[in-house]
Amino acid sequence: MQHLVWQNKEPIKTITCVHANAAKYKVDRVLTPGKTYDVKNETQEFYFIVDDTGIIGGFKKDYFRE
């Protein structure tokens, strides 16, 4: 149940949002292009970050730049 402690975990790295244009989801409501975010966890496809709502969310890597 590691996902329950991600909020308090030290960030792995920081990334910058490049765009928030999603065809299927409303990503523009929770991500701000140009803003940097702390990565709490990472998989091959997704970054798990604290988004603009203050909640951990998983987002595809193509929205960000390291």
Backbone as a printed PyTorch tensor [residue, N CA C, xyz], in Angstrom:
tensor([[[  0.8150,  -1.1870,   0.0000],
         [  0.0000,   0.0000,   0.0000],
         [  0.8620,   1.2550,   0.0000]],

        [[  1.8830,   1.2350,  -0.8150],
         [  2.8190,   2.3400,  -0.8960],
         [  2.1580,   3.6340,  -1.3530]],

        [[  1.1210,   3.5370,  -2.1600],
         [  0.4570,   4.7280,  -2.6870],
         [ -0.1890,   5.5800,  -1.5950]],

        [[ -0.3930,   5.0340,  -0.4180],
         [ -1.0080,   5.7880,   0.6730],
         [ -0.0430,   6.7810,   1.3060]],

        [[  1.2640,   6.5990,   1.1090],
         [  2.2510,   7.4990,   1.7130],
         [  2.9630,   8.3790,   0.6940]],

        [[  2.5290,   8.3750,  -0.5640],
         [  3.1660,   9.1880,  -1.5970],
         [  3.0800,  10.6730,  -1.2990]],

        [[  2.0060,  11.1170,  -0.6930],
         [  1.8200,  12.5420,  -0.4100],
         [  2.9540,  13.0850,   0.4660]],

        [[  3.4290,  12.2930,   1.4220],
         [  4.4690,  12.7270,   2.3560],
         [  5.8740,  12.3120,   1.9360]],

        [[  5.9940,  11.5800,   0.8470],
         [  7.2680,  11.0670,   0.3650],
         [  8.1170,  12.1890,  -0.2490]],

        [[  9.4250,  12.0910,  -0.1110],
         [ 10.3470,  13.0340,  -0.7530],
         [ 10.2520,  12.8720,  -2.2710]],

        [[ 10.2970,  13.9670,  -3.0130],
         [ 10.2010,  13.8640,  -4.4750],
         [ 11.4140,  13.1730,  -5.0900]],

        [[ 11.1720,  12.4200,  -6.1440],
         [ 12.2390,  11.7340,  -6.8770],
         [ 12.9990,  12.7290,  -7.7350]],

        [[ 12.2420,  13.5960,  -8.4360],
         [ 12.8090,  14.6180,  -9.3080],
         [ 11.7390,  15.6590,  -9.5810]],

        [[ 12.1070,  16.6910, -10.2980],
         [ 11.1280,  17.7090, -10.6950],
         [ 10.9970,  17.7010, -12.2130]],

        [[  9.7860,  17.9800, -12.6840],
         [  9.4940,  18.0130, -14.1070],
         [  8.6820,  19.2680, -14.4070]],

        [[  8.6990,  19.6850, -15.6630],
         [  7.9600,  20.8600, -16.1000],
         [  6.8520,  20.4420, -17.0520]],

        [[  5.6710,  20.9760, -16.8440],
         [  4.5360,  20.6860, -17.7220],
         [  4.7360,  21.4300, -19.0410]],

        [[  4.6580,  20.7100, -20.1410],
         [  4.8500,  21.2880, -21.4650],
         [  3.5180,  21.7290, -22.0650]],

        [[  2.4940,  20.9080, -21.9190],
         [  1.1650,  21.2410, -22.4400],
         [  0.1080,  20.5160, -21.6190]],

        [[ -1.1220,  20.9510, -21.7550],
         [ -2.2480,  20.3150, -21.0680],
         [ -3.3740,  20.0410, -22.0570]],

        [[ -2.9950,  19.6970, -23.2810],
         [ -3.9680,  19.4200, -24.3330],
         [ -4.2050,  17.9150, -24.4210]],

        [[ -5.2980,  17.4720, -23.8750],
         [ -5.6320,  16.0530, -23.8980],
         [ -6.8880,  15.8460, -24.7220]],

        [[ -6.8950,  14.8010, -25.5210],
         [ -8.0540,  14.5300, -26.3630],
         [ -9.1930,  13.8990, -25.5740]],

        [[ -8.8670,  13.1330, -24.5470],
         [ -9.8830,  12.3500, -23.8620],
         [-10.2420,  12.8800, -22.4690]],

        [[ -9.2760,  13.4370, -21.7400],
         [ -9.4980,  13.8460, -20.3600],
         [ -9.3610,  15.3570, -20.1950]],

        [[ -9.8470,  15.8890, -19.1030],
         [ -9.7700,  17.3180, -18.7970],
         [ -8.5070,  17.6180, -18.0040]],

        [[ -7.3660,  17.4640, -18.6160],
         [ -6.0840,  17.6680, -17.9560],
         [ -5.8150,  19.1460, -17.7170]],

        [[ -6.3700,  20.0210, -18.5500],
         [ -6.1070,  21.4510, -18.4180],
         [ -6.6760,  22.0380, -17.1200]],

        [[ -7.5350,  21.3080, -16.4370],
         [ -8.0710,  21.7750, -15.1510],
         [ -7.1450,  21.5030, -13.9770]],

        [[ -6.1990,  20.5710, -14.1440],
         [ -5.3330,  20.1940, -13.0190],
         [ -3.8440,  20.3990, -13.2770]],

        [[ -3.4690,  20.7200, -14.5200],
         [ -2.0660,  20.9870, -14.8570],
         [ -1.9480,  22.3770, -15.4610]],

        [[ -0.8370,  23.0550, -15.1700],
         [ -0.5690,  24.3740, -15.7120],
         [  0.6970,  24.3050, -16.5610]],

        [[  0.6060,  24.5610, -17.8610],
         [  1.8110,  24.5490, -18.6990],
         [  2.8360,  25.5690, -18.1960]],

        [[  4.0880,  25.1410, -18.1250],
         [  5.1670,  25.9900, -17.6430],
         [  5.4670,  25.8300, -16.1670]],

        [[  4.5800,  25.2110, -15.4190],
         [  4.7720,  25.0230, -13.9840],
         [  5.5830,  23.7540, -13.7300]],

        [[  6.4190,  23.7740, -12.6910],
         [  7.1950,  22.5930, -12.3330],
         [  6.4800,  21.8290, -11.2240]],

        [[  6.5790,  20.5140, -11.2910],
         [  5.9270,  19.6150, -10.3440],
         [  6.9550,  18.6370,  -9.7940]],

        [[  6.7580,  18.2070,  -8.5500],
         [  7.6000,  17.1970,  -7.9260],
         [  7.0410,  15.8190,  -8.2330]],

        [[  7.9030,  14.9180,  -8.6980],
         [  7.4940,  13.5570,  -9.0120],
         [  7.5920,  12.7230,  -7.7460]],

        [[  6.4800,  12.1320,  -7.3500],
         [  6.4350,  11.2850,  -6.1540],
         [  6.7000,   9.8320,  -6.4920]],

        [[  6.2810,   9.3930,  -7.6990],
         [  6.5300,   8.0330,  -8.1670],
         [  6.4970,   8.0520,  -9.6870]],

        [[  7.1090,   7.0420, -10.2900],
         [  7.2130,   6.9990, -11.7490],
         [  7.1060,   5.5640, -12.2210]],

        [[  6.3880,   5.3610, -13.3360],
         [  6.3520,   4.0700, -14.0160],
         [  6.8440,   4.3010, -15.4400]],

        [[  6.7580,   3.2910, -16.2740],
         [  7.2180,   3.4440, -17.6500],
         [  6.3770,   4.4390, -18.4290]],

        [[  5.0800,   4.5340, -18.1200],
         [  4.1680,   5.3970, -18.8630],
         [  3.7560,   6.6600, -18.1400]],

        [[  3.7710,   6.6350, -16.8070],
         [  3.1660,   7.7080, -16.0370],
         [  4.1050,   8.3240, -15.0100]],

        [[  3.8600,   9.6090, -14.7140],
         [  4.4240,  10.2950, -13.5620],
         [  3.2900,  10.4720, -12.5520]],

        [[  3.5660,  10.2670, -11.2860],
         [  2.6000,  10.5140, -10.2310],
         [  3.0610,  11.7530,  -9.4840]],

        [[  2.2590,  12.8180,  -9.5830],
         [  2.6290,  14.1150,  -9.0330],
         [  1.4840,  14.6670,  -8.1910]],

        [[  1.7780,  15.6990,  -7.4070],
         [  0.7370,  16.4560,  -6.7320],
         [  0.3170,  17.5430,  -7.7100]],

        [[ -0.8990,  17.4390,  -8.2350],
         [ -1.3620,  18.3870,  -9.2500],
         [ -1.8810,  19.6760,  -8.6050]],

        [[ -2.4800,  20.5430,  -9.4030],
         [ -2.9450,  21.8480,  -8.9270],
         [ -4.0780,  21.7490,  -7.9060]],

        [[ -4.7450,  20.6050,  -7.8230],
         [ -5.8080,  20.4300,  -6.8350],
         [ -5.2650,  20.0120,  -5.4710]],

        [[ -3.9620,  19.6560,  -5.4130],
         [ -3.3550,  19.2280,  -4.1570],
         [ -3.4480,  17.7350,  -3.9090]],

        [[ -3.9100,  16.9910,  -4.9050],
         [ -4.0800,  15.5510,  -4.7830],
         [ -3.0900,  14.8570,  -5.7230]],

        [[ -2.6090,  13.6810,  -5.3150],
         [ -1.7240,  12.8980,  -6.1790],
         [ -2.5100,  12.4140,  -7.3910]],

        [[ -1.9230,  12.6000,  -8.5660],
         [ -2.5440,  12.1330,  -9.8020],
         [ -1.5050,  11.5220, -10.7110]],

        [[ -1.9270,  10.5870, -11.5430],
         [ -1.0390,   9.9590, -12.5100],
         [ -1.2810,  10.5410, -13.8850]],

        [[ -0.2060,  11.0100, -14.5190],
         [ -0.3260,  11.6520, -15.8270],
         [  0.6920,  11.0440, -16.7820]],

        [[  0.3040,  10.9280, -18.0520],
         [  1.2210,  10.3960, -19.0560],
         [  2.4570,  11.2810, -19.1650]],

        [[  3.5650,  10.6680, -19.5150],
         [  4.8420,  11.3920, -19.5640],
         [  4.9110,  12.4100, -20.6920]],

        [[  4.0600,  12.3030, -21.6970],
         [  4.1500,  13.2410, -22.8270],
         [  3.6630,  14.6450, -22.4840]],

        [[  3.0980,  14.8600, -21.3080],
         [  2.7100,  16.1970, -20.8680],
         [  3.8800,  16.9550, -20.2350]],

        [[  5.0050,  16.2790, -20.0070],
         [  6.0900,  16.8650, -19.2110],
         [  7.4370,  16.7780, -19.9040]],

        [[  8.3530,  17.5980, -19.3910],
         [  9.7540,  17.6020, -19.8080],
         [ 10.5960,  17.6030, -18.5410]],

        [[ 11.6490,  16.7960, -18.5460],
         [ 12.5300,  16.7320, -17.3770],
         [ 13.4720,  17.9020, -17.3410]]])
